[in-house]
Amino acid sequence: MVKLSWKEKYAGILVLLISVIYLLMQLASIFSNRSGAYSMQNGTFVISKNELYSDLRTWSLVIAGIIAGWCLLAGRRLGWILGLPILLFITALVGAMTLEQAMKLKQFDNSLIGFGVGIFLLVWAIIFLLLPAARQKYRVSKGIALLTLLLFIGLGGAYIYLQ
């Protein structure tokens, strides 16, 4: 087992934390009475297609995030392959939400501080995983980096098309 620095541990814990938060939000959505994704109508089980796609998208992110965080903390290459696209994707998502909120406000407000802190923490985790020492520990080659980029593109595509 490879000895990890605090930087790799930070990235792994952040990916696990993001996945657990998504998991809790998904469970709260399922168990709330407001969710109309799954229902019984006239004795038949009815599933909303949009909600099914949304749930599929969320559950795949949760499962991949838990696996990625665990593998990052264990020093496995799979953690780097799955963890970096998740961090990039969440950074893009938070950045888009920040931009949307800033355009609505048309001025700086204290509500944007949380978004800024989130982006800051995510960017640091991404930088830590892209450092040469981390890439060497996780044995990242050009092919692995290309696969990671393709996973990021696939994650973004799934998010856009599974709405």
C-alpha positions as CSV (number, residue, x, y, z in Angstrom):
1,M,0.0,0.0,0.0
2,V,1.3,3.4,-1.0
3,K,1.8,6.0,1.8
4,L,-0.5,9.0,1.0
5,S,0.1,12.6,1.8
6,W,-2.5,14.8,3.4
7,K,-3.3,16.2,-0.1
8,E,-4.4,12.9,-1.5
9,K,-6.3,12.1,1.7
10,Y,-8.0,15.5,1.4
11,A,-9.1,14.8,-2.1
12,G,-10.4,11.3,-1.2
13,I,-12.3,12.6,1.8
14,L,-13.8,15.5,-0.3
15,V,-15.1,13.0,-2.9
16,L,-16.5,10.8,-0.2
17,L,-18.2,13.8,1.5
18,I,-19.7,14.9,-1.8
19,S,-21.1,11.4,-2.5
20,V,-22.5,11.1,1.0
21,I,-24.3,14.5,0.7
22,Y,-25.7,13.5,-2.7
23,L,-26.8,10.1,-1.1
24,L,-28.6,11.9,1.7
25,M,-30.3,14.3,-0.6
26,Q,-31.4,11.4,-2.8
27,L,-32.8,9.5,0.2
28,A,-34.6,12.6,1.5
29,S,-36.2,13.0,-1.9
30,I,-37.3,9.4,-2.1
31,F,-38.8,9.3,1.4
32,S,-40.5,12.7,1.2
33,N,-44.2,12.8,0.2
34,R,-43.5,15.5,-2.3
35,S,-41.7,13.3,-4.7
36,G,-44.1,12.2,-7.5
37,A,-41.5,10.0,-9.3
38,Y,-43.1,6.7,-8.4
39,S,-46.8,6.2,-7.7
40,M,-49.6,3.8,-7.8
41,Q,-52.5,4.7,-10.1
42,N,-55.5,2.4,-10.6
43,G,-53.5,-0.6,-9.4
44,T,-50.5,0.0,-11.7
45,F,-47.1,1.2,-10.8
46,V,-46.3,4.5,-12.6
47,I,-42.8,5.8,-13.0
48,S,-42.1,9.3,-14.3
49,K,-39.5,9.0,-17.1
50,N,-37.8,12.3,-16.2
51,E,-37.6,11.4,-12.5
52,L,-36.2,8.0,-13.4
53,Y,-33.4,9.5,-15.5
54,S,-32.7,12.0,-12.7
55,D,-32.5,9.2,-10.1
56,L,-30.3,7.1,-12.5
57,R,-28.0,10.1,-12.9
58,T,-27.8,10.7,-9.2
59,W,-27.3,7.1,-8.1
60,S,-24.6,6.6,-10.6
61,L,-22.8,9.7,-9.3
62,V,-23.2,8.5,-5.7
63,I,-21.9,5.0,-6.4
64,A,-19.0,6.2,-8.5
65,G,-18.2,8.8,-5.8
66,I,-18.1,6.3,-3.0
67,I,-16.0,3.9,-5.0
68,A,-13.7,6.8,-6.0
69,G,-13.3,8.2,-2.5
70,W,-12.6,4.8,-1.1
71,C,-10.0,3.9,-3.7
72,L,-8.3,7.3,-3.4
73,L,-7.9,6.8,0.3
74,A,-6.6,3.2,-0.4
75,G,-4.1,4.6,-3.0
76,R,-5.6,2.8,-6.0
77,R,-5.5,4.1,-9.5
78,L,-9.3,3.6,-9.9
79,G,-9.8,6.3,-7.3
80,W,-7.8,8.8,-9.4
81,I,-9.7,7.7,-12.6
82,L,-13.1,8.1,-11.0
83,G,-12.4,10.9,-8.5
84,L,-10.9,13.5,-10.8
85,P,-13.9,13.6,-13.2
86,I,-16.3,13.8,-10.3
87,L,-14.4,16.7,-8.8
88,L,-14.2,18.4,-12.2
89,F,-17.9,17.9,-12.8
90,I,-19.0,19.1,-9.3
91,T,-16.7,22.2,-9.8
92,A,-18.4,22.9,-13.2
93,L,-21.8,22.4,-11.6
94,V,-21.1,24.7,-8.7
95,G,-19.5,27.3,-11.0
96,A,-22.6,27.3,-13.2
97,M,-24.8,27.7,-10.2
98,T,-22.6,30.6,-9.0
99,L,-22.7,32.3,-12.4
100,E,-26.5,31.9,-12.5
101,Q,-26.9,33.4,-9.0
102,A,-24.5,36.2,-9.8
103,M,-26.4,37.1,-13.0
104,K,-29.7,37.2,-11.0
105,L,-28.2,39.5,-8.3
106,K,-26.2,41.7,-10.7
107,Q,-23.9,42.5,-7.8
108,F,-21.8,40.8,-5.2
109,D,-23.9,39.5,-2.3
110,N,-23.0,37.5,0.9
111,S,-24.9,34.5,-0.6
112,L,-22.1,34.1,-3.1
113,I,-19.5,33.4,-0.4
114,G,-20.6,29.8,0.1
115,F,-20.3,29.1,-3.6
116,G,-16.9,30.7,-3.7
117,V,-15.7,28.6,-0.7
118,G,-17.0,25.5,-2.4
119,I,-15.3,26.2,-5.7
120,F,-12.0,27.0,-3.8
121,L,-12.1,23.7,-1.9
122,L,-12.9,21.7,-5.1
123,V,-10.2,23.4,-7.1
124,W,-7.6,22.7,-4.5
125,A,-8.5,19.0,-4.5
126,I,-8.2,18.9,-8.3
127,I,-4.8,20.6,-8.1
128,F,-3.7,18.2,-5.5
129,L,-4.6,15.2,-7.7
130,L,-2.9,16.8,-10.7
131,L,0.4,17.3,-8.9
132,P,3.3,15.2,-10.3
133,A,3.7,13.4,-6.9
134,A,0.1,12.3,-6.9
135,R,0.1,11.2,-10.5
136,Q,3.2,9.1,-9.7
137,K,1.6,7.6,-6.6
138,Y,-1.5,6.6,-8.6
139,R,0.6,5.6,-11.6
140,V,-1.2,7.8,-14.1
141,S,-0.1,7.6,-17.7
142,K,-1.3,9.5,-20.7
143,G,-3.8,6.8,-21.5
144,I,-5.2,6.9,-18.0
145,A,-5.4,10.7,-18.2
146,L,-7.3,10.4,-21.5
147,L,-9.7,7.9,-20.0
148,T,-10.3,10.3,-17.1
149,L,-11.0,13.1,-19.6
150,L,-13.5,10.9,-21.4
151,L,-15.2,10.0,-18.2
152,F,-15.6,13.7,-17.4
153,I,-17.1,14.3,-20.8
154,G,-19.4,11.3,-20.3
155,L,-20.5,12.5,-16.9
156,G,-21.3,15.9,-18.3
157,G,-23.1,14.4,-21.3
158,A,-25.2,12.1,-19.0
159,Y,-26.1,15.1,-16.8
160,I,-27.3,17.1,-19.8
161,Y,-29.1,14.4,-21.7
162,L,-30.7,12.6,-18.7
163,Q,-32.9,15.4,-17.7
